[in-house]
Amino acid sequence: MKPERALHRDVTRGNAAGTSYSVYPPRAGDACETVVLIHGVGMNQSVWSPQIDALTARYRVVAYDMLGHGGSTMPAPVPTLGEYASQLERVLDELEVERAHVVGHSMGALVALEFALTHPQRTRSVVAMNAVYDRTPGQREAVMNRAATLGDAPAEAGIDVTLTRWFGDPVPAHLTKAAEAVRELLLTVDPIGYARTYQLFARSDDAHVGRLSALAVPALFLTGECDANSNPAMSQAMAAVAPFGRAQIIANERHMMNVTNPAQVNERLLEFLLSASTASTASDRPSDAGGCHD
């Protein structure tokens, strides 16, 4: 299906082989590189709204709904990370984007890394925000237990526990609005899509162990100091083995730091993307001399 022009923000919305997506044009007329945003389990593309204005200052931004979420189709009953990486490939094909900066949060970070490892020629850089990596046995048991309890309907109690992990208990007053918005996303996500995706997320923390040394693009591993499940040690471990990796930790932040502290997250993203763009432009200059080929 070809995209339709929306009536606000000059956003273009469309559907690529079952994937609902939005494209936000850059505010700078000569900007041509694309940044793709991949949300986490239980969310949808709207969770990136705090990043759109900042990123469109320099880039075209594509946000889409992961399989089983928002307006996108279901994954297989027992999906793989490759299935989610192929979803991103289809979106890029639909939009005729040759290469993109790929930014993923939580489960989206696993997808972003999988895509960068399997499609390096289409990846300018990768950002893994609040990513999981090589959980301890105790951490793995806890997340597998949560995955095993998922049924066919959202559980209010489970959502409360999740919000406590992500925002704190009690939720700070200045984060109440953000927490309620996230709660609404968790309440309205398709329960089957959520369960299938979460179960993949639960068993995929070792999916990139032993593989990140082959990551051929600039990589930022960004997490919050107080994110217990996607903790700083994980980001630092990934950055240590990725050839062009760096880790950054945002003080006092938890798992949903893109909505709780967008100013800091946006600053780190833009700083990294600009450096990756500069490196990419330098390496691409002979072949890109005729113009922009995103």
Solvent accessible surface area in square Angstrom, and as a share of the most:
residue,aa,sasa,rsa
1,M,162,0.72
2,K,155,0.66
3,P,50,0.31
4,E,126,0.56
5,R,162,0.59
6,A,22,0.17
7,L,182,0.91
8,H,102,0.45
9,R,124,0.45
10,D,93,0.48
11,V,0,0.00
12,T,24,0.14
13,R,94,0.34
14,G,12,0.12
15,N,37,0.19
16,A,2,0.01
17,A,75,0.58
18,G,14,0.14
19,T,0,0.00
20,S,26,0.17
21,Y,1,0.00
22,S,1,0.01
23,V,15,0.09
24,Y,28,0.10
25,P,54,0.34
26,P,32,0.20
27,R,151,0.55
28,A,37,0.29
29,G,84,0.81
30,D,133,0.69
31,A,23,0.18
32,C,50,0.30
33,E,21,0.09
34,T,0,0.00
35,V,0,0.00
36,V,0,0.00
37,L,0,0.00
38,I,0,0.00
39,H,0,0.00
40,G,2,0.02
41,V,13,0.08
42,G,0,0.00
43,M,4,0.02
44,N,35,0.18
45,Q,28,0.12
46,S,63,0.41
47,V,11,0.06
48,W,1,0.00
49,S,76,0.49
50,P,45,0.28
51,Q,0,0.00
52,I,8,0.04
53,D,80,0.42
54,A,25,0.19
55,L,0,0.00
56,T,5,0.03
57,A,38,0.30
58,R,119,0.43
59,Y,6,0.02
60,R,57,0.21
61,V,0,0.00
62,V,0,0.00
63,A,2,0.02
64,Y,1,0.00
65,D,7,0.03
66,M,2,0.01
67,L,6,0.03
68,G,2,0.02
69,H,1,0.00
70,G,54,0.52
71,G,50,0.48
72,S,16,0.10
73,T,73,0.42
74,M,79,0.35
75,P,5,0.03
76,A,42,0.32
77,P,94,0.59
78,V,115,0.66
79,P,4,0.02
80,T,81,0.47
81,L,13,0.06
82,G,36,0.34
83,E,49,0.22
84,Y,0,0.00
85,A,3,0.02
86,S,42,0.27
87,Q,1,0.00
88,L,0,0.00
89,E,51,0.23
90,R,85,0.31
91,V,0,0.00
92,L,0,0.00
93,D,78,0.40
94,E,54,0.24
95,L,31,0.15
96,E,144,0.65
97,V,1,0.00
98,E,97,0.44
99,R,56,0.20
100,A,0,0.00
101,H,1,0.00
102,V,1,0.00
103,V,0,0.00
104,G,0,0.00
105,H,5,0.02
106,S,7,0.04
107,M,0,0.00
108,G,0,0.00
109,A,0,0.00
110,L,1,0.01
111,V,1,0.01
112,A,0,0.00
113,L,0,0.00
114,E,17,0.07
115,F,0,0.00
116,A,1,0.00
117,L,28,0.14
118,T,66,0.38
119,H,29,0.13
120,P,54,0.34
121,Q,117,0.52
122,R,36,0.13
123,T,0,0.00
124,R,14,0.05
125,S,0,0.00
126,V,0,0.00
127,V,0,0.00
128,A,1,0.01
129,M,0,0.00
130,N,0,0.00
131,A,0,0.00
132,V,2,0.01
133,Y,23,0.09
134,D,76,0.40
135,R,13,0.05
136,T,72,0.42
137,P,111,0.70
138,G,49,0.47
139,Q,49,0.22
140,R,77,0.28
141,E,110,0.50
142,A,43,0.34
143,V,3,0.01
144,M,83,0.37
145,N,82,0.42
146,R,68,0.25
147,A,4,0.03
148,A,85,0.66
149,T,109,0.63
150,L,52,0.26
151,G,45,0.43
152,D,122,0.63
153,A,71,0.55
154,P,62,0.39
155,A,62,0.48
156,E,91,0.41
157,A,75,0.58
158,G,36,0.35
159,I,12,0.06
160,D,59,0.30
161,V,85,0.49
162,T,15,0.09
163,L,9,0.04
164,T,56,0.33
165,R,60,0.22
166,W,30,0.11
167,F,4,0.02
168,G,7,0.06
169,D,116,0.60
170,P,114,0.72
171,V,50,0.29
172,P,49,0.31
173,A,95,0.73
174,H,151,0.68
175,L,21,0.10
176,T,69,0.40
177,K,176,0.75
178,A,23,0.18
179,A,4,0.03
180,E,89,0.40
181,A,58,0.45
182,V,3,0.02
183,R,53,0.19
184,E,98,0.44
185,L,27,0.14
186,L,9,0.04
187,L,66,0.33
188,T,90,0.53
189,V,15,0.09
190,D,58,0.30
191,P,39,0.24
192,I,81,0.41
193,G,0,0.00
194,Y,41,0.16
195,A,12,0.10
196,R,59,0.22
197,T,0,0.00
198,Y,18,0.07
199,Q,65,0.29
200,L,7,0.04
201,F,18,0.08
202,A,0,0.00
203,R,97,0.35
204,S,7,0.05
205,D,3,0.01
206,D,78,0.40
207,A,29,0.23
208,H,4,0.02
209,V,64,0.37
210,G,72,0.70
211,R,84,0.31
212,L,1,0.01
213,S,76,0.49
214,A,76,0.59
215,L,0,0.00
216,A,62,0.48
217,V,9,0.05
218,P,35,0.22
219,A,0,0.00
220,L,0,0.00
221,F,1,0.00
222,L,0,0.00
223,T,0,0.00
224,G,0,0.00
225,E,86,0.39
226,C,59,0.35
227,D,6,0.03
228,A,78,0.60
229,N,52,0.27
230,S,0,0.00
231,N,29,0.15
232,P,30,0.19
233,A,65,0.50
234,M,10,0.05
235,S,0,0.00
236,Q,94,0.42
237,A,44,0.34
238,M,1,0.00
239,A,14,0.11
240,A,85,0.66
241,V,70,0.40
242,A,6,0.05
243,P,75,0.47
244,F,121,0.50
245,G,25,0.24
246,R,100,0.37
247,A,35,0.27
248,Q,37,0.17
249,I,51,0.26
250,I,3,0.01
251,A,62,0.48
252,N,118,0.61
253,E,24,0.11
254,R,88,0.32
255,H,14,0.06
256,M,2,0.01
257,M,0,0.00
258,N,2,0.01
259,V,27,0.15
260,T,23,0.13
261,N,36,0.19
262,P,43,0.27
263,A,75,0.58
264,Q,60,0.27
265,V,0,0.00
266,N,17,0.09
267,E,104,0.47
268,R,52,0.19
269,L,0,0.00
270,L,43,0.22
271,E,99,0.45
272,F,2,0.01
273,L,0,0.00
274,L,76,0.38
275,S,45,0.29
276,A,2,0.01
277,S,12,0.08
278,T,88,0.51
279,A,56,0.43
280,S,8,0.05
281,T,66,0.38
282,A,53,0.41
283,S,84,0.54
284,D,24,0.12
285,R,143,0.52
286,P,117,0.73
287,S,88,0.57
288,D,41,0.21
289,A,86,0.67
290,G,78,0.75
291,G,38,0.37
292,C,65,0.39
293,H,82,0.37
294,D,16,0.08
